[in-house]
Amino acid sequence: MADSSASLSGKLIVLLGGGGFLGTHVAQELLSRGARLRIACRNPKQAYRIKALGNLGQVQFLRADITDTAVLPALVAGCDGVVNLVGAFKGDLNAVHVTGPAALAKAAKAAGASAFVHVSANGADAGSEVDYARTKAEGEAAVLAAFPDATVLRPSIVFGSDDNFINMFARLISSLPVIPVFGPEAKLQPVFVDDAAAALAAALANPAKHGGKTYELTGPDVLTMGELNRMIAHAAGRAPAFIDLPDPVSGAIATLTGWLPLAPITSDQWKLLKAGNVSSGLPGLKALGVSARPLSLFLDRWMVQYRQHGRFGDKASA
């Protein structure tokens, strides 16, 4: 459990980008702490499922786009705290990751918000040749310039029962006899979505303690891509043939086919994968009062749906 020394009960929190995977879990965590939520996203209908998690009048939905900076002051009016969860891998990344968050932080400061939590990404690097990593780092600097007491969170790969990461690999493993593994030695340190949500809530609830600081949200285990694929296969009771692709082969595939709509991996994705996604030594979940839980704690239960005969299948016999 995260540090609950500071309360969110009754406070109005603006959650920008709250309709996504992480946003849904963050909303549930904040609602459980008694916060009132103003959830803003480009398509509010995607977030309507959150309404059932709160009490009557506890959740409000608004249509907003972080790149439309003119609407941001009205969006944060009267709020106690602001959370920015918006991110993208393509499009105008400068607007999504830098100028938009900076304008949001400026508006939050002007509105008198006491807390601002900016969700960046592990591996954010102002010197990176990958636009995603570079703009994420530039966005952190821009937010802190506008709201010096903001808390920056850098999550690693976030996993959960409803994610698009573990489930993507599980679908492939359960449907293909041969699985190519790109960057089999690339290292990841995936973090459980509910741990990330609890850490965010802790930072939001206690800006006096966590404001102006940057935290890396990583799990307790470092896994290679090869190990991760085989863990998923074992939990799903599947035994495909894994082909660990050498780095030159992975790089060539990314370069030659990455521009195609259905490419297995893009050039930027390959560069990020090769760089790895593990802690650099910054304070992490523990500093936010959260005990990290490993993927292995959940995987067997989650992979039941991918076994040959579902929950009636025998994983051990596969």
N, C-alpha and C positions, 0 to 999 in steps of 0.2 A: 504493500500500500504506500501511496505517496504521502508526503508530509501534509497533515491537515491542520496545522497550527494557525493558518489564516483561512478565513471563511469566504466563500463566494455566494453565500445565501442572499438572495434578493438582488444581487448585482446584475446589471444589464451588460451582457457581453455580445459584441458584434463578431460573428464568425464568418469571415469572407472565404468562400470556397468550401462551404460546409456541406455541400451535397456529395462529395466524393467519399472514397473508402476510408481514409483517415478522418475526414470531417465527421462522418457518421459516428465513429467511435469517440471522437473528442466531444461531440454534442452529448452523447450518452453520459460521459464522465462528468461534464459540467452540469448537466441537468440533475444528476444524482447528488451533486453538491449544493443544489438549490439555486443555481444561477438562472437568470432569465436570458433567453437567447434571441438575437436578431440574426437569422441566417441569410446570408446574401450570396447568390451565385447567378450565373448567366441563365440557367434554367431551373427556377425554384421547384418545379415539379419533381425533379430528381431527388430533392431533399424532403419531400412531403412525408416519407416514411418516418422521419424523425419526430413528427408531431405526436405520434402515439407514445413516445418515450417520456413526454413531459406531462405536466398537469395542465388544466384549462388555463389558457392565457399565458403559458410559460414560454411558448415558442412563436416567433414571428418570422415570416418569410418575405424576402424582398429580391427583386431582380436587379442585379448590378454586375458590372464588368470593371475589374480593377484598372483596365486601360482607359476607361472613361472617367478621367480624374475629376471632371466637373461635378459628378454626383457624390463624390466621396465625403465632403463635409456634411451633407444631409444624412448620409448613411450612418455616420458615427455620432450624430447629435444626441446628447444626453446619456452617452454610454459610460460605463465604468472601466471597461477594458476592451481591447481589440485583438483578434487573432487573425493573422494572415496565413492561409494555407494554400494560396494560389501558386501553381507551378505548371510548366509546360516544357515539352521537348522540342517543339517546332513552332513556327510562327514568329511574330515579333517578340523575341525573348527579352530585348531591352525594355520594351513597354511592360511586359508581364512580370519580369523579375527585378527591374531597377526603377524606372520612373513611376510606375504604378504603385509599388510598395512605398516608395519615398513620399509620394503624394498622400497615401493613406496614413502613414506615420505622422506627417505634418498636420493632416486634418484631425487625427486623434489627439495630438498634443494641443491643438487649438481648442478642441472640444472639452479639454480638461480630463481626459482619460488618465487613470492612475497606472494602468498597465498596458503594455503592448508586447505581444509575443509574435515573432516573425519566424515561420518555419522555412528554413533554407534546405540544404542538402549536405550530407557528408561528402567530402571531396570537393566542396566549393573552393575554387582556386582562381584568383584574379589573373594569374599568369597562364592559365590553361588555353590550349588551342581549340578546345571544345566550347562552343558558345554557351551550352547549358551550364557547365561548371564555372565559366568565367562570369556570366551574368548573375549567377547565384551569389558569387562572392561580391560583385559590385553592388548587388541589391542589399546585402548585409550592411555594407558601408554606408549606403544611401539612407537606409532606415535608421541607423544609429546616429547619423548626422542630423536627422530630423527629430528623432526621439531618443536622446542619449541613454535613457533608462530602459530602453527596450531589451527584451531577452531574445537571443537568437538560438534557435534549436536546429541542429544538423542531424536529422535521422538518417540512418543507414537504410538498406532495403527493409521495408516494413512488411511483415507477414501477418496473416490472420486467416480464419476459416473462409472468409469471403473476399480474399485478395485476388489480384490478377497476376500474381507472381508464382507462388507455389502451385496454384491451380492450373496455370498455363502449362508448367512442366508436367504436372500430373496428367493433364489431358493428352499431351503428346506421348508420354510414356505408356499410357493405357491404350493408345490407338495405333502405335507404330512398332514394328518389330526391331527397327534399328534407329538409334538415337545418336546423332552427331553432337558432341559436346564442345562448344566454343570456349576457348580459354580454360581448359580443365584445371589448371593450377591457379587461376585467378581467385583471390581470397575475398570472401564476404563475411560480414558480421551482422546478420539479420536481427531485427528487433521486433518483438511482439507488439502488435498494434495497440493493445490495451495498456501495455507498459508505456508506450510513447504518449498515449492520451493522458495517462496519470501524471507523467512528467510535465506535460504541457499545462495541465490544471494546477500543478504545484507552483510552476513558474508564474502563472497568471494570478494566483491567489496571494503570492508573497513577493511583489515587485521590490520591496525594500531589501530583500535578501538576494533575489535573483536578477534584478534589473541591471542592465549594462553588461551582462555576462553572456558568454557563448558556451553552449553545451552540446556534446556529441551524444546522440541517442543510438547506442549500439547494444546488441545482445551479448550474452555471456560466452558464446562460442564462435570461433573463427572457422569457417568451412570453405573448402575449395569448391568450384563449380562441379568438379567431378564427384566429390563427396556428396554434395547436395542432391544431384541427380540420382545417385545410387540410394541415398536415404529415402527419397520419395518413392522410388521403385520398390524398395523393400517393404515400406509401409503399405503400399498399394497391392502387394502380392504379385508384382509383375517382374519379368526377367527379360527385358529387351537386350539386344546387343548394343553396348555403348562404344562409340568410336571417339576417342579423345583426339581432337584435331590439334596438330602442332600450331604454334602461334603464327608461323608464316602462312599456313593454309587458311587459318581463321582470318588473318589480315587481308589476304588476297580475296577471299569470298566477300568480305565487307566492302572492300574497295571496288570490286568489279560488279557486284550485284546490289550494293546497299541503297542505290538510288531507286530500285524497283519497288512498287507498292507492297508486294508480299515478300520482300527480302527477309531472310532469316535473321540478319543482323546488319545494322547500318555501320558506316565508318565511325561515326561519333560513338555509337553504342560499344563498338569494339575498343575504342580508345579508353572509354570509361571503365569497361570491364577489365582491360589489361592493367589499368592503374590500380584496380582493387577498390574495396569499399569497407575499410576497417578503421578502428579508432586510431587517431593520431596522438592520443594522450591527453586531450582536453578533458575537463570534468564531464561526467556522464550521468547516467540514471541514478547512481548511488548518491551523487551530490544533490539530486532533486528528491531524494527520499524514496526511490523506487528500486525494488529488487528485481533484476532482470530475469526473465524466464526463457529457457531455451526452446528452440523449435521441436526438439525431440520429445518434449513434454506433451505435445499436442498431436504430433504427426500421425501416429497410428489411428487415432480416433477420426481425424479429418479425412484420411485417405480411404475410409471404408467405401465411400461412393465410387471410387475408382477401381475397386477389386472386380474381378471377372464376374462374380455373382453378387456384388454388393455386400450387404451385411450378412448374407447367407454363404458367402465364399469363405474358403479356408486359406488365409494368407500363408500359413506355414507350408502348405502343399504346393504353392505356386513355384 
